[in-house]
Amino acid sequence: MAKNYASLCYLAFALLALPALASEQQSVDRCNELASFAGYPDPSVKVGTLALAGNRALLGEAEKVCADATRAFPTEKRYRYQLANVQFLLAPTNEVIAVLREAAEEGIAEPQYRVAAVYDFDGAAPIGALDTGSGRVSRADAERYMKSAAIQGYRLAVIRYVDWLVSGKVVRRDMNAAKAFLRTLLATPREGLNARYMGYLLAGLIFRDTNALETEYAEAQVLLGKSETDTDRDNVKPALARAMRLGLGRPKDVEAARALLATIPKVKSAEAQLERLELAILALPDAAARAEIHSLLSGKGYRYRDFATRSAELQLKGDIIGRDRLAALADMASAAESSMETAIRFAGEVKHHYRHEVQATGAKNIMARLLEGAELGVPGAVKALIELKSAPHEVFRDEKGAAALRDIYAKKGDVDARLISLRWRGATTGDVPSNIAAVTREIDALAAE
């Protein structure tokens, strides 16, 4: 009798638990449905959480079901990682980034991209996200994560890593390495990565490279012919028009370049605006060309990196448009956030024009580019850091930091990355570090070697 009673109690308990178990399984299934990383752990998953990025309602649901799944199965890392990825899209806190970094260390592409992009000041990532104590995201970490994610074929990582190689942001500028990387992806296709898309990226790089070989221009033309969509072709046309204008891999033909650009909607491509600007300069002193130049330079919507750099050059020189050094600094500041060369040039200009307003975030980004350059041994980067830290501008000024850098620079020059790799606090903000005495001793020890 007692045995039957116990069996009945167990059965009743099991029946009562069924709804809870069913709810847990529903949370797990829905969490996997909404928040699985592309290719992890199921290679058939192609999209990952990209589809969630702009949908707050779905993000909220994903956060709830993944939190439920994490509570139900606390030892299962997958749900914790997926929860952190969703929370990153909602609010990328240091705690969330620390969890994603665990996933990145396991070689999972999407978290690798997220963590590397934090270093790159991506999206809404908080300023504090760069400093997570012992888990700080360094430049070397960012390069390692982004390259790994790109090699795995994660599309956003491919685009970002190639951009880093072209711009000198985060990694040392190397156009040939960028082209070689894309050729590797084309030679060994990755599941979920569109080969034609990679081909058009490579074609665009070749047409932008004034040092490309004749065989490369022929390669680019073949790749462009394989472009699958009008959007692909439109994205390459500005680079192709540049090749026509300069006579790269083909006879110089300015009119053909102008006709090609006319086939791209004016709102379609910021890069096309830069090429329109160059063609208008060639048409001077024509009054219509001069009007187009002024129209393009006043269009704030097109001030992406290369356009802003060219605009600054024109405004500093003053022979085509009126000289305006402060307007040039504004353009240089926006370009310097993502261009090593422009950051170095900006440092040389801003010290004389401290009235120019630079937002704190922009100043931090410019400092970050110069720190990267110093770590990579880019000529002029350490000197530019000294110039900015000596500048009258309050968001850069750091007299003690400038003095320390000046001392080591005088003895070691550009190439001593060990000093810069100390990354003492204040290096990117202009604040005097709280441990300045200890840091100064380390600097003095290096200088005495």
Secondary structure, DSSP 8 states (H G I E B T S, - for coil): -HHHHHHHHHHHHHHHHHHHHHHHHHHHHHHHHHH-BTTBS-TT--SGGGGGTT-HHHHHHHHHHHHHHHHHSTT-HHHHHHHHHHHHHH---HHHHHHHHHHHHTT-HHHHHHHHHHHTT-TT--GGGG--GGG---HHHHHHHHHHHHHTT-HHHHHHHHHHHHHTSSS---HHHHHHHHHHHHHS--TT--HHHHHHHHHHHHHH-TT--HHHHHHHHHHHHT--SHHHHHHHHHHHHHHHHHTSSS---HHHHHHHHTTS-TTT-HHHHHHHHHHHHHTTT-HHHHHHHHHHHT-GGG--HHHHHHHHHHHHH-SSS---HHHHHHHHHHHHTT-HHHHHHHHHHHTT-TTS---HHHHHHHHHHHHHHHHHT-TTHHHHHHHHHTSS-TTT--HHHHHHHHHHHHHHGGG-HHHHHT--TTTTT----TTHHHHHHHHHHHHH-
